[in-house]
């Protein structure tokens, strides 16, 4: 385009672009039935994040600019179109059998948040105050939609009140789609969700959509109202949504559930750090999708939790409200959040941001204490033993709460860690019964704190915070050969303890493998209502190879209401009953369940038949479930398990290679991954061509990893 004269930055120009696209390579997806999946619905849906919308309409496709938008779509008269903002009109062309929908989003937003979904839907209506809440589902599963979406008004109320900023838009829609390449996407006012989030009453014993609904809802503030200026700061979107999901659980389910959510965030972040250490704010990437992993989601959430710990609840929420209001409808960087905290609270957290956002790793604490009965003094020694490098600080500075409990009292002290090794002295009235370092587990860390059996038992039974009791039970797992430890585990299992503590105690008893323990676990199971605990019991029973255990597991498979308990029972029974293993697996393969949890469990157990007389039969079964027409979860499991046999049966490589063009996204990504282990030069040559045609960053990463493994393998 050539302008008629030179314009300055003070001038405003209007540009109209006419365009046509018939087969976008990305960003807009057309779903339809075929011979393998004849019941699949006709649908169109978009996925703009991170930079995919420019594949189907011209736009500035980067998050650092915002504008209003309109979507006008003409579709078959049987279709509904869902998009962003307000529906201005629906015009019907009866002669041509078409309808035209006109949506307008009047609040500025980044281009990746523009979306469209078209298909045959039933709209279910709900409200939070004056805000319409719309749930677009299929006629066939509308009766179950309430199980997934009934908490939406409560979640919106919680976020509006806690953030101190009412939901900022004129409606909120949630629409399910087939073959979605994510769990959900927070398109502004119009979240798209995988159809697998809809589940029946039986699955609801184990499955909840509350976390997914809360995560995408939180993004309406953190990601949509305030949007990261560039992808390196995307923890401001994803870390916030992850943490606010945990905060909703704290509100709806209690403090124990919140602490367990944070514990799982920390565990995931630490595991990811072992294989892919990088800071949370990180600009070295090939594709933005490279960034969307645990270091921004779970680590980001854990970082916010530590900020809450430092500030305290009152100042934390003051800072959050100030941050939201100061930067509403704007783009933000990590430093903007730091400045907002400083302006709202007076706290300068530069030291914190430097070590947690711009560096990687986490502290590894080695803690011990000595009690002096003469001086009534406890000396606590704290040393950080993580290996320092260019990314990992030698010292993570942090406040820590230390709780010291004696017969007379319990007191919590806040200390500040600022050196590699420090000692702290505390005056106490008698010998401590319990010393807890980082009470409440606020700090992302590893902790090595040797304690006596008696202190661990006391902590497991008496610590005021669930997460500290859980830690003690985990530590006691190394001492489960002691009778008093076994007695404590049994007491906890039969108590009203939080389910995660009971599960850990059950896991500990699973190490014993004796008849009396098996009978104890079975007796608990028979009176237990919580399916999570029942599932842990049947998982632990895989270690008890007794006929009465096998009989019990068979009864569970036959009669239990929980799909997930049945799946765990199938796994355990197949492991302990080697004689009847194949019949156990075949029976399970005939059972339908939510997300195919039973079939996929059975398919994984077929790997046990490698180098046995049933090997060929196992391979044939796995091939049957690998092909199109099966549920994607079934295909993924079958293909992955089948690859285990490839070193004995070369034709398996050819069989899996023959499916490499499967249109199902996740299945194709798994095939690339498997071929990186079992492929040959022909596969390597193909993968190098495939990387030129695939566009999704996650798919490219799978191909690159596969190429790297194959090249190492072929070089010998």
N, C-alpha and C positions, 0 to 999 in steps of 0.2 A: 504494500500500500504506500502510495506517495502522497504526502501532504502538499497543500497549495502554497504553504509558506512555513517559516520557522515559528514554532510555538514555545512558550516558556512553561516552567513548572506551575505558574500561576493560572494558566489557561485550563479550562475543562473541555474535553472533547467527548462527543458521543460516537460510538462505533457500532455499526450493525454488521453482523457476520451471518451470511447464509451458508449452510453446510448440509451435507448428506452423508450418512454412514449406514451401511447395510449389514455389516458383519464385524462389530467391534471385537478386537482381539482380547479385550480386557475391560473391566469396569461395569459392563452390562451383560447379563447372562440370560439366556433363553432356555427354559426348562420345558421338556415335553416328554410324553411317553414314547417308548420304543418296544421292540420285540422282547427285550430282556426285562423291562419294567413297564408293562402295559398300563398299570394303574397310576403311574406318576402324573401329577396334574400339569396342565399348561400354565406356565408362569414366566414373568419377566421380573428380574430384580437387579438392582445396582449395588455395587460395593466401591465406594470412592476412596477410602483410606488405604494407603497413605496418599498416593498420587495416581489414581486410576480413572478419575472422572473425565479427564481430557481424552480418553479413548472413545468416549461416546458423545461428548459435546465440547465445543471450544471453550476453554477457560484458563485462567491463571491457576495452575494446579500446584500450589504450595501453601502451607497453612498461614503464612505471615501477612495475609491481606483478608479483609472481610467485606462482604457486600450483601445486599438483599437478593432474592432470587424468585423466579417463577418457573413452574413446570406446567406445560400444557400437553396433554397426552390423549391421543385418540386410539381407542381399543374396541375390541369386540363387545357388543352390548351386554354380554354375560359377565364381563370382567369388571372388577373394581380397581381403581387406581388410588394408591396411597402415596402421598408425598409430604413435603414439609410445609408447616404453617397452616394457613386457613384455606379451606375449599371455597373458592369464589363462585364456581358454577359447575353444573353438569349438563351438557347439551346433548340431546339424542338425535341421531339421524336414522329415523325408522326405516327409511327406504334402503339404506346401505347396511343397516343392522349394526351401527356403531354408536359409541358414546365418547364425548370429549370432556375430560376433566381439566379444570383450571385451578391450580394451587398457587398460593402466594405466601412467601415467608418474608415478613416485613422487618425482622430484626437482622442486623448484619451478622454474617457467619462466614467461616472459611469454606472454600469450594468443595473440599472433600466430604463435607457434611450434607451436600445435596443428594437426594435419593429419590428413587421411584420403585414401587412394587406394583405389579399388575397381575391379577389372577381372579379366580372365583373364590370369593370370601363371604363369610358371615361376619357382620360387625356386632360385637357385644359392647354395650355402653355402660360406663361407670363415671364417677365424678370424685374429685377432691375439691371441696368448696365450689367455686364457679368454673373450675377447669375440667373440660371434658376429657375423659380417659377412654380410649378406643382400643379394643382388642380385635384384631382381624385374624380369624381362624377358619378352618375348613368346616363345612357342614357335618362331616363325618366325625370330627373330634370336638365340636363345640361344647358337648356335655361335660368334657373334662377340662375346659379352659379355665374354669374357676380355680382349680387346684394349682394352676401355674400363676395366675394373675391376681388372685384375690387380695394379695398384700400390697398391690400397687398404690392405692390411696394412702395406706399407712406409711409406706416408704416415702412417698412424696411429702407427706405431712412431717415426717421425722427430719428429712433433709432440709425442708423449708425452714423449720423452726430451729434446728441446730446450727445451720449455716447463718441463720438470721437474714435470709434472702429468699422470699417466696419464689416458688417455681416461676421462671421468668417469661413463659410463653403462653400462647392462647389454647394449646391442646397438647396432649401427649398420646401418641399411638404406638402400639406394639403389634407387629405383623410377623407371622411365621412364614418361612419359605422352605422349599425343598433344596437339598444339596448345597446348603449354605457353607461357605468356606471358613467361617468362624462360628463361634457360639452366639455372638450378638454384635451389633454395630450401632453406635449411638447417634445415628443421623438426627439432625436437629428436629425436635418435636416428633420424630417418626422412627423409632428404633426398629431395626430388623433383627429377628431372632430365628435360630434354627428350629425347624418344626419338631425336632426331637425333644424340645423342652416340654411339650404337651405329654402328659402321662396320666394313666388311670389310677383308681383308688389303691389298687394293689401295689403298683410301683411307688405310690406316695408314701408307703411305709418306709422307704429308703431314699426316695428321690425328692428333691425340692428345687423349684425354679427361683426361690427367693433370692439366692445369691446372684444369679444372672440378672434378674429384674433389677435388683438394687445396684449392681455394678453399672449397667447401662443407664439407669436413671441418674446415678451420681454424675455421669458424664454430661448430663444436660447443664450442669454448673461447670464441672471441671473437664473441659475439652470443648464445650460448645459456647457457653457464656464467656469463659476465659479459655483461650486456645494457645497452646505452645507456639512460640514464634518460629521455631524450626524444630525438626524432629529430634535433635540432640537433647531437647528439653522435654521430651514427651512423657517423662515421669510425672510432670505436672498434670497430665491427663490421666495416665494409667495408674500411677502410684496412688493418686488421690482417689480414683474410683475403687481401687482395691482396698484401700484403708477405710473408705466410707462404707463399703460393704460390711467390713468387720464391725464398724461402729453401729450399723443398723442391727447386726446380730447381738451386740451388747445391749441395745435397747430392747429388742424383741425376745431374746433368748437368755439374756443374763451375762454376767461378768465372766463366768466360766467359759462360755462359748466364745466370747471375745478373746480371752487369753489363749484359747486353743487355736483360734484363727490366726492370731499373731505368731504363735509358736510354729504353725505350719508355713506362714510367710517366711519366717526366719530360716526354717529348715530348707525350704525350696531355694531361697537366695544363697545359702551356704553351699548347697549341692551344686548349683550352677557356677558358683565362683571357682569350684575345683577344676572345671573343664574349660571355662570361658571367663577368665577374670578381666573385668573392665569396669570403669566407673559408671555411675548411674547417668551422669551427663557425659555424653560421648559422641563425637562427631566423625569418627572414622568408620565409615560404613560404605558398602557398595550400593545397597538398596535399603531404603528406610525400614523395610520389614526385618532387616538384620537386628534392629534395635528392640523389636517387640518381644522381649523375653523376660525372664525372672529378675534381671537387674533393674528394670523399670517398674514392673508390676509388684512383685513380692518384696524386693529390696526397697523400692520406693515406698511401699506401705509401711515397712518396718522403720524407715527413716522418719516418716510422719509420726509414728508412735513414739519414737525417741524425742522428737520435738515436743510432743504433748507431755512427756515425762519431765522434760527440762522446764517448760513453761508452767505446768499445772493446768488443770481444766479451764479455770476462769480466763487466764491469759491466752491459752491456746484458742479458745473459741472467739475471743475478742480479735485475735490476729486473723483467724479464718474469715470472720465477717468483714473485717477491714479490707483484706486481700480481695474478696469477692466484689465488694462495692467499688474499690479503687480502680479495678481493672475490668469492670463489666464491659462486655462487647469488644474487648481489646485482645491483643496478643501479648503473651508474657514469656519471660525467660526466668531461669532459676533465681537470678539475682533480684528480680522483682519481688519474688516471694520473700526472700531474705530481708529486703528493704521494708516490705509491708509488715513483717514481724517486728522489726526494729521500731518503726513508726507507731505501731499499735501498742507495743508492750515496753519499749525501752531496752529490750534485750538485743545485744549485738551478737549474732550467732555466726559470724564469719568463720571462726575456728571450727564450728560444727559443720558448716557447709563445705569448707575446704577438705575435711577428712572424709566426709560421708558421701558427698555428691560428686566431687571432682577427683577423688581417689577411689581405690577399689579395696577389696578384702574386708576383714573384720578382725577385732581383737580375739586372741586366744588367751584366756586367763588361767593361770595356775595359782590357786588360792590355798592357803593353809592358816591355821591359827594355833597359838599356844596360850594356855590359861595358867596364870600364876596365882596359886591359892593364897600365898602369903600377902601379896599386894592387892589381891582381888582385881587383877588386871588381865584383860584379854588382848593379846597382840595379834593382829591380822596382817598377814603378808600377802601382797598382791603383785604378781609379775605377769607381764604380757610376753608371750613366747612365740607370737606369729613371726614368720620370716619376712623381714622388711625388704622391699624392692622399690623399683621406680613408681609402682602403682600403690603399694601397700605401706602405710605409715608404720614407723617403728613404734610409735605410741599413739593410740587412740585416746584422746582426752574425753572424759565423760564423768558426769555424776553417777553415783551408784548408791542404792539403798541397801544397807546392811541391817538385818534383824538379828538381835541377840535375845534368846529366851532362856530364862532361868526358872527355878521353882517358884521364885517370888514374883517375877514380872517378865514382860516382853517389851522391848523397846527397839525402835527403828532409827538408825543414824544415816544421814546422807553424807557420804564422803565424795571427794573429787579426785579422780585418777588423772595425773598429769605427767607421770614418769614411767619409765620401763618397769621399775621395781620400787614399791613403796611399802612402808609399814604404817599401821594405824593402831593406836592404843585406846582401849575403852575401859572405863571403870565399871565393874559389874558387882552385884551383891553376892554371887555364889557361882559355882561351876556351871557353865552353860549346858543346857539340855539340847540346844539347837542354835546353829549359826547359819543364816541364809545370806548368801552374796547375790545381789541384784534381786531383791524381793519383788515378786511379780513379773520377773523376766522381761524387763523393758528393753534391755540392750541386746542388739544383734551380736552374738558372740559364740564362742565355744568355751566351756567351763570345765576345768579339771580341779575338783575339790574333794580330796580324799576324806571320807568320814567313817566313823565306826559304824558297825551294824546297829548298835543301839540308837545312835543319833539318827540314822536313816529311818529306822522304824518309827521313832518319835516324830520325825518330820512327815513321814508318809501318813501318819494318823492325826497330826495336830497342826500342821502349817495352815495358816489362815487363808492362803492363796492356793487355789486349785493347781496352778501351774508348778508351784513349789512342791506340792504333794506328788504330782506326776513325775517330777525330776527324781524325787527320792525313790519312788517305785521303780523307775528305770534303773537306778543305781543298785537297788536291792536285787535286780535280776541276776547280778553276778554272784549272789549269795543264796540262791533259791534252794540249794542243797541243805540249808539249815532249817530245822523244824520250826523255830520261832518265826522265821521269814515266811515259810509256807503258811503258817497260821495267820499271819498278817495279810497275805495275799488272799486267802480264803475269806477273811473278815471283810476286806475291801470289796471283793466280788459280790458278796451277799448284802452289802450295804447300799445306801441310797447315794453313793458317790457319783460324781460326774462320769459320764460313760467312758471318756478317754482314759481316766484313771483305772476304771474297772477293766477296760480292754488291755491295758498294759499289765495288770495283774494276771489276767487270763493268759497272756502271752508268756509270762514268766512261768506259770504252772505248766504250760505246754512243754517246757524243757524236761519235766520229770519223767514222763512216759510210763508211769506205773498205774496199776489197775485202780487203786483207791482214788487217785486224782481224776482219772477218767470218769469214774462213777460220780464223783463230786461235781464235775463240770456238767455232766448230763442232767443231774438233779437240778442244778441251777437253771439250765436251759429250759426245763419243763415249766418253770414258774416265772420265766423272764418275759417281759413285754417289749422291751427295747430291742428292735431288730438289729441294731448295731452291735449290741452286746451278744445277742444270739449268734450273729455271724462270726464274731471273734471266737466264740466257744467252738463252733464247728470247724473253724480254721485251725485252732489249737489241737483238735482231736486227730489231725493228720499224723501226729506223732505217736498215737496210741494204737498199736496193732493187736487189738483184741477182737474176738468175734462179736461180743456184745456191742462194741463201738461201731463195727461195720453194720450191724443190724439197726442200731439207732440212727446212723447216718442215712441208711436206706429209707427209714420211716420219715426222716426230715424231708428227704427229696420227694417223697410221696405226699406229705401232708402239710408242709409249712406254707404259710401265706406269702412270705417274702421271696421274691425272685432272687434277691441277692444272697439270702441265707441258703436257698436251694443251690445256687451256683457254688458257694463255698463248700457245701456238703458234697456236691459232685466232685469237686477237686480233692477233698480229703478222702472220700471213699475210694476214688480211683487210685490214690497213692497207697492206701493201706490194704486194699483188696486186689493184689496183683493177679490173682487167678481169674477174677471176674471183671477185670478192668475194662476190657473191650466192650462187654455188655453194658456196663455202667455208662460208658461214653456214648454208645449208640442210643441208649434210652434217653440220655440228656439231649442228644442232637435232635430228638423228636419233640422237644419242649420249646414252646414259644415263651418269650419273656421280654421285658422292657430293655430296649437297646441290645437285645440278643445276649444278655449277660450269661445265660446258662449255656447256650451253644458255643460262645467264644471260650468259656471256661473249659468245656469238654474238648474243643479243638486243640487248645494248648496242651492238654494232657496226652494227646496223640504222639507228642515228641518222645514219650516214655517207651514207645515201641521200636525205636531205632535199634538195629542189631538184634531184633527178636524175630520170631516166626510170624508175627503180625505186621512186620514192617511194610510189606507190599499193600496190605489192606489199609493200613494207616495212610499211606501215600495216596491211594485211590480215593479215600474219603476226603483228604485235604484238597485234592484236585477238584473234586466235585463241588466243594464249598468255596473255591477260589474264583470261580468264573462269574461273569455278569449274570444278574438275576437274583443273586444272593444279596442280603443286606450288606452295606459297605463295611460295617464292623466285623461281620462274619468273614468277608473277603480279606480284609486286612489281617485278621488273626490266622486264617487258613494259609495265606501266602507266606507270612512270616514264619509260621511253624513248618510249612512245607520246605522252606529253604534250608532247614536244619538237616534234611536228608540229602541235600544236593551233592555232598561229597561222595556219597555211595551210589547215587543214581544220576548220571550226567544229564539225562533227558529232562530232569526237573528244571535245570537252567533254561533249556529251550522252551519249556512250558510257560515259565514265568516271563521270560523275554517276549513270548508271543502275546502277552497281555499289556505290553508297555504303552500302547496307545489308548488304553481304557479312558473314557471321558471323565470318569469320577475322580475329582481332584485329589482327595486324600489317599485313595487307593493307588493312584498313579505315583504319588510321592513315596508311598511305601515300597512300591515296585522298584523305583529308582534306588532306594536305600538298600533293598535286598540284593539287587544286582551288583552293588558295590562290594558285596561279600562273596558272591558265587559266580560272578561273570568271568568272561574271557576277553580276548582281544577284539572279537566281533562286538561284544557288548560295549567295550571301551570306545570303539569307533562310533557306535551309535550314540553313546552319552555325549560325546563331543559335538555331535550334530544337534542333539536334543537341547543343549544349553543355548543354542542359537534361536530356537523356536519358542522355548518356554519364557514367560514374562514375569510370573510371580516370584518374588524374592525368596520365599520359603522353598518353592520348587527348585529354583536355581541352587540354593544352598544344599539341598539334598543331592542334586546332580554333582555339584563340585566335590562334596564329601565322598560320593561314590567313586568319582574319577580318581581322587587322591588315593583311596584304599586300593582300587584296582591297579593303579600304576605301581604302587608299592608291592602288591602281590605278584604282578607279572615280571617285575625286576628281580624277584626272588629274594 
